[in-house]
């Protein structure tokens, strides 16, 4: 199993035969090394509707005949564009054949914003994904603040990797993410949603050193870096 961090909150996971991408934001992303045309996947998982998480969903879906997995409202929006979708909701689980993913709640907002028409489309509830694949459990928190039910996630799921935002301002910052990692009982943590833009600059290496003080292994990945996944 292999994980690639594409910058911001974009994560791609592959087992050699199958691949998924979560929150594809490559074009318009100043730190991304890959381009949408470089991506080959079967599924695209979207945590919410904001453009810094969905920017390349349509392009990648069309190029790969891939299926978009998202909340019912967001999936419906993409189905109207003629794309293959699975519209689920908070608490539900989808069998992707090679993996299973559960949509869990997050505390944020979710919308599709058109600057041209000055309109905002409701995109359903924001969420995170609990992904179980080849005996490995990953939790991609999406964009979220710290919330108490992360303790429940830690009790219910044996989380090998927690992918947590640390940028602050739009999501929880490093201090709250440290608490989240502890509550989740995560064995390993990958910080995301930081340092893409001036307002969310954080030192991921310092965060990882603080995780180490709590007995948690962290990985301060740079955009384009890969990580071999182990349970």
DRENDO-1510 file (C-alpha; in Angstrom, 1 decimal, always signed):
<recs>
REC; n; res; u; v; w
REC; 1; UNK; +0.0; +0.0; +0.0 .
REC; 2; UNK; +1.3; +3.4; -1.0 .
REC; 3; UNK; +0.2; +6.9; -0.1 .
REC; 4; UNK; +1.0; +10.1; -2.0 .
REC; 5; UNK; +0.5; +13.5; -0.5 .
REC; 6; UNK; -0.3; +15.9; -3.3 .
REC; 7; UNK; -0.4; +19.0; -1.1 .
REC; 8; UNK; -3.2; +20.8; +0.8 .
REC; 9; UNK; -5.6; +17.9; +1.8 .
REC; 10; UNK; -5.2; +15.8; -1.3 .
REC; 11; UNK; -4.2; +12.2; -0.7 .
REC; 12; UNK; -3.9; +9.4; -3.2 .
REC; 13; UNK; -3.8; +5.8; -2.0 .
REC; 14; UNK; -2.9; +2.8; -4.2 .
REC; 15; UNK; -2.3; -0.9; -3.8 .
REC; 16; UNK; -0.7; -1.4; -7.1 .
REC; 17; UNK; -3.9; -2.4; -8.9 .
REC; 18; UNK; -6.5; +0.0; -7.4 .
REC; 19; UNK; -6.2; +3.7; -6.5 .
REC; 20; UNK; -8.4; +6.4; -5.0 .
REC; 21; UNK; -7.8; +10.1; -4.5 .
REC; 22; UNK; -9.3; +12.2; -1.7 .
REC; 23; UNK; -10.1; +15.9; -2.2 .
REC; 24; UNK; -8.3; +16.5; -5.5 .
REC; 25; UNK; -6.9; +20.0; -5.6 .
REC; 26; UNK; -4.0; +20.2; -8.1 .
REC; 27; UNK; -4.7; +22.9; -10.7 .
REC; 28; UNK; -4.6; +26.2; -8.9 .
REC; 29; UNK; -2.7; +24.6; -6.0 .
REC; 30; UNK; +0.6; +26.5; -5.7 .
REC; 31; UNK; +2.4; +23.7; -3.9 .
REC; 32; UNK; +1.2; +20.7; -5.9 .
REC; 33; UNK; +3.7; +18.8; -8.0 .
REC; 34; UNK; +1.3; +16.6; -9.9 .
REC; 35; UNK; -1.2; +17.7; -12.6 .
REC; 36; UNK; -4.8; +16.4; -13.0 .
REC; 37; UNK; -3.8; +14.5; -16.1 .
REC; 38; UNK; -1.2; +12.6; -14.1 .
REC; 39; UNK; -3.8; +11.0; -11.9 .
REC; 40; UNK; -5.1; +7.5; -12.5 .
REC; 41; UNK; -7.8; +6.3; -10.1 .
REC; 42; UNK; -11.0; +4.3; -9.9 .
REC; 43; UNK; -12.7; +6.4; -7.1 .
REC; 44; UNK; -12.6; +10.1; -6.0 .
REC; 45; UNK; -13.7; +10.7; -2.4 .
REC; 46; UNK; -14.8; +14.3; -1.5 .
REC; 47; UNK; -15.1; +15.4; +2.1 .
REC; 48; UNK; -17.1; +18.6; +1.2 .
REC; 49; UNK; -17.8; +21.0; -1.6 .
REC; 50; UNK; -15.2; +23.8; -1.2 .
REC; 51; UNK; -13.1; +24.3; -4.3 .
REC; 52; UNK; -9.8; +23.6; -2.5 .
REC; 53; UNK; -11.1; +20.0; -2.1 .
REC; 54; UNK; -13.0; +19.5; -5.4 .
REC; 55; UNK; -11.2; +21.6; -8.0 .
REC; 56; UNK; -10.1; +18.7; -10.2 .
REC; 57; UNK; -12.8; +16.1; -9.3 .
REC; 58; UNK; -14.7; +16.5; -12.6 .
REC; 59; UNK; -11.5; +16.5; -14.7 .
REC; 60; UNK; -10.1; +13.4; -13.1 .
REC; 61; UNK; -13.5; +11.6; -13.1 .
REC; 62; UNK; -13.9; +12.2; -16.8 .
REC; 63; UNK; -10.4; +11.2; -17.7 .
REC; 64; UNK; -10.6; +7.9; -15.7 .
REC; 65; UNK; -14.3; +7.1; -15.9 .
REC; 66; UNK; -13.9; +7.2; -12.1 .
REC; 67; UNK; -16.7; +7.3; -9.6 .
REC; 68; UNK; -17.2; +10.3; -7.2 .
REC; 69; UNK; -18.1; +9.3; -3.7 .
REC; 70; UNK; -19.6; +12.2; -1.6 .
REC; 71; UNK; -22.6; +13.3; +0.4 .
REC; 72; UNK; -25.9; +12.9; -1.5 .
REC; 73; UNK; -26.2; +16.6; -2.4 .
REC; 74; UNK; -22.6; +16.9; -3.6 .
REC; 75; UNK; -22.8; +13.6; -5.6 .
REC; 76; UNK; -26.1; +14.8; -7.2 .
REC; 77; UNK; -24.4; +18.0; -8.3 .
REC; 78; UNK; -21.7; +15.9; -10.1 .
REC; 79; UNK; -24.3; +13.4; -11.5 .
REC; 80; UNK; -26.0; +16.3; -13.3 .
REC; 81; UNK; -22.7; +16.8; -15.1 .
REC; 82; UNK; -23.0; +13.2; -16.4 .
REC; 83; UNK; -20.4; +11.7; -14.0 .
REC; 84; UNK; -20.6; +8.4; -12.2 .
REC; 85; UNK; -21.4; +9.0; -8.5 .
REC; 86; UNK; -22.2; +7.4; -5.2 .
REC; 87; UNK; -24.3; +9.7; -3.1 .
REC; 88; UNK; -24.1; +8.6; +0.6 .
REC; 89; UNK; -24.6; +10.3; +3.9 .
REC; 90; UNK; -23.1; +10.6; +7.4 .
REC; 91; UNK; -22.9; +7.2; +9.1 .
REC; 92; UNK; -23.2; +5.2; +5.9 .
REC; 93; UNK; -20.6; +2.7; +4.5 .
REC; 94; UNK; -19.9; +2.0; +0.8 .
REC; 95; UNK; -18.2; -1.2; -0.5 .
REC; 96; UNK; -15.7; -0.2; -3.2 .
REC; 97; UNK; -15.0; -3.9; -3.8 .
REC; 98; UNK; -11.3; -3.6; -2.8 .
REC; 99; UNK; -12.0; -1.3; +0.2 .
REC; 100; UNK; -14.8; -0.1; +2.4 .
REC; 101; UNK; -15.3; +3.6; +3.3 .
REC; 102; UNK; -17.5; +5.1; +6.0 .
REC; 103; UNK; -18.6; +8.7; +5.9 .
REC; 104; UNK; -18.4; +10.3; +9.3 .
REC; 105; UNK; -19.2; +13.8; +10.5 .
REC; 106; UNK; -17.0; +16.8; +10.6 .
REC; 107; UNK; -17.6; +20.4; +11.8 .
REC; 108; UNK; -17.1; +22.8; +9.0 .
REC; 109; UNK; -19.2; +24.1; +6.1 .
REC; 110; UNK; -19.8; +22.8; +2.6 .
REC; 111; UNK; -20.8; +24.7; -0.5 .
REC; 112; UNK; -20.0; +25.4; -4.1 .
REC; 113; UNK; -19.4; +29.1; -4.7 .
REC; 114; UNK; -19.7; +30.8; -8.0 .
REC; 115; UNK; -17.9; +34.2; -8.0 .
REC; 116; UNK; -19.2; +34.9; -11.5 .
REC; 117; UNK; -22.9; +34.6; -10.5 .
REC; 118; UNK; -22.3; +35.5; -6.9 .
REC; 119; UNK; -24.2; +32.4; -5.9 .
REC; 120; UNK; -23.7; +29.7; -3.3 .
REC; 121; UNK; -25.0; +26.1; -3.8 .
REC; 122; UNK; -25.6; +24.0; -0.7 .
REC; 123; UNK; -23.4; +20.9; -0.9 .
REC; 124; UNK; -24.7; +18.8; +2.0 .
REC; 125; UNK; -22.9; +18.2; +5.3 .
REC; 126; UNK; -19.1; +18.2; +5.5 .
REC; 127; UNK; -17.5; +14.9; +6.5 .
REC; 128; UNK; -14.5; +12.7; +6.9 .
REC; 129; UNK; -13.8; +9.2; +5.7 .
REC; 130; UNK; -12.9; +6.0; +7.6 .
REC; 131; UNK; -11.2; +3.9; +4.9 .
REC; 132; UNK; -10.5; +0.2; +5.5 .
REC; 133; UNK; -8.2; -1.4; +2.9 .
REC; 134; UNK; -6.0; -4.4; +3.1 .
REC; 135; UNK; -6.1; -4.6; +6.8 .
REC; 136; UNK; -5.2; -0.9; +7.2 .
REC; 137; UNK; -7.6; +1.7; +8.6 .
REC; 138; UNK; -7.2; +5.4; +7.6 .
REC; 139; UNK; -9.2; +8.3; +8.8 .
REC; 140; UNK; -9.2; +11.4; +6.6 .
REC; 141; UNK; -10.8; +14.1; +8.8 .
REC; 142; UNK; -11.5; +16.5; +6.0 .
REC; 143; UNK; -11.8; +20.1; +7.1 .
REC; 144; UNK; -12.9; +20.2; +10.7 .
REC; 145; UNK; -12.6; +21.8; +14.1 .
REC; 146; UNK; -11.8; +19.6; +17.1 .
REC; 147; UNK; -14.9; +17.9; +18.4 .
REC; 148; UNK; -15.6; +15.4; +21.2 .
REC; 149; UNK; -16.8; +12.6; +19.0 .
REC; 150; UNK; -13.3; +12.0; +17.9 .
REC; 151; UNK; -13.0; +10.1; +21.2 .
REC; 152; UNK; -15.8; +7.9; +20.0 .
REC; 153; UNK; -13.9; +7.3; +16.7 .
REC; 154; UNK; -10.9; +6.3; +18.7 .
REC; 155; UNK; -13.0; +3.8; +20.6 .
REC; 156; UNK; -14.8; +2.3; +17.6 .
REC; 157; UNK; -12.1; +2.2; +15.0 .
REC; 158; UNK; -8.5; +0.9; +15.3 .
REC; 159; UNK; -7.0; +3.8; +13.4 .
REC; 160; UNK; -3.6; +3.2; +11.8 .
REC; 161; UNK; -3.3; +6.5; +10.1 .
REC; 162; UNK; -5.1; +9.8; +10.9 .
REC; 163; UNK; -4.9; +12.5; +8.3 .
REC; 164; UNK; -5.6; +15.7; +10.2 .
REC; 165; UNK; -5.8; +19.4; +9.2 .
REC; 166; UNK; -3.5; +21.7; +11.2 .
REC; 167; UNK; -3.7; +25.0; +9.2 .
REC; 168; UNK; -5.8; +26.9; +11.7 .
REC; 169; UNK; -8.2; +29.7; +10.7 .
REC; 170; UNK; -10.4; +27.5; +8.5 .
REC; 171; UNK; -9.8; +24.3; +10.5 .
REC; 172; UNK; -8.3; +23.3; +13.8 .
REC; 173; UNK; -4.7; +24.3; +14.3 .
REC; 174; UNK; -1.8; +22.3; +15.6 .
REC; 175; UNK; -2.8; +22.5; +19.3 .
REC; 176; UNK; -6.2; +21.1; +18.7 .
REC; 177; UNK; -4.9; +18.5; +16.2 .
REC; 178; UNK; -2.6; +17.2; +18.9 .
REC; 179; UNK; -5.7; +16.6; +21.1 .
REC; 180; UNK; -7.5; +15.0; +18.2 .
REC; 181; UNK; -4.6; +12.6; +17.6 .
REC; 182; UNK; -4.7; +11.6; +21.2 .
REC; 183; UNK; -8.5; +11.2; +21.3 .
REC; 184; UNK; -8.4; +9.2; +18.1 .
REC; 185; UNK; -5.8; +6.8; +19.5 .
REC; 186; UNK; -4.1; +7.0; +16.1 .
REC; 187; UNK; -1.0; +5.0; +15.7 .
REC; 188; UNK; +0.4; +7.4; +13.1 .
REC; 189; UNK; -0.6; +10.9; +12.0 .
REC; 190; UNK; -0.2; +12.8; +8.7 .
REC; 191; UNK; -0.8; +16.6; +9.0 .
REC; 192; UNK; -2.5; +18.3; +6.0 .
REC; 193; UNK; -4.4; +21.5; +5.1 .
REC; 194; UNK; -1.4; +23.7; +5.9 .
REC; 195; UNK; +1.1; +26.0; +4.2 .
REC; 196; UNK; -0.7; +26.1; +0.9 .
REC; 197; UNK; -1.6; +29.8; +1.3 .
REC; 198; UNK; -0.3; +32.5; +3.6 .
REC; 199; UNK; -3.2; +32.3; +6.1 .
REC; 200; UNK; -2.6; +28.7; +7.0 .
REC; 201; UNK; +1.2; +28.4; +7.2 .
REC; 202; UNK; +2.3; +25.9; +9.9 .
REC; 203; UNK; +5.5; +24.1; +10.8 .
REC; 204; UNK; +4.6; +20.4; +10.2 .
REC; 205; UNK; +8.0; +19.2; +11.5 .
REC; 206; UNK; +7.3; +20.9; +14.8 .
REC; 207; UNK; +3.9; +19.4; +15.0 .
REC; 208; UNK; +5.4; +15.9; +14.3 .
REC; 209; UNK; +7.9; +16.4; +17.1 .
REC; 210; UNK; +5.1; +17.3; +19.4 .
REC; 211; UNK; +3.3; +14.2; +18.4 .
REC; 212; UNK; +6.4; +12.2; +19.3 .
REC; 213; UNK; +6.3; +13.6; +22.8 .
REC; 214; UNK; +2.8; +12.0; +23.1 .
REC; 215; UNK; +4.1; +8.7; +21.8 .
REC; 216; UNK; +2.6; +9.1; +18.3 .
REC; 217; UNK; +4.5; +8.7; +15.1 .
REC; 218; UNK; +4.0; +11.5; +12.6 .
REC; 219; UNK; +5.0; +12.2; +9.1 .
REC; 220; UNK; +5.6; +15.7; +7.8 .
REC; 221; UNK; +5.2; +14.9; +4.2 .
REC; 222; UNK; +6.0; +17.5; +1.5 .
REC; 223; UNK; +3.8; +17.7; -1.7 .
REC; 224; UNK; +4.8; +14.8; -3.9 .
REC; 225; UNK; +6.2; +12.7; -1.2 .
REC; 226; UNK; +5.2; +9.1; -0.8 .
REC; 227; UNK; +4.7; +6.8; +2.2 .
REC; 228; UNK; +4.5; +3.1; +2.5 .
REC; 229; UNK; +1.5; +2.1; +4.6 .
REC; 230; UNK; +1.7; -0.6; +7.2 .
REC; 231; UNK; -0.9; -1.7; +9.8 .
</recs>
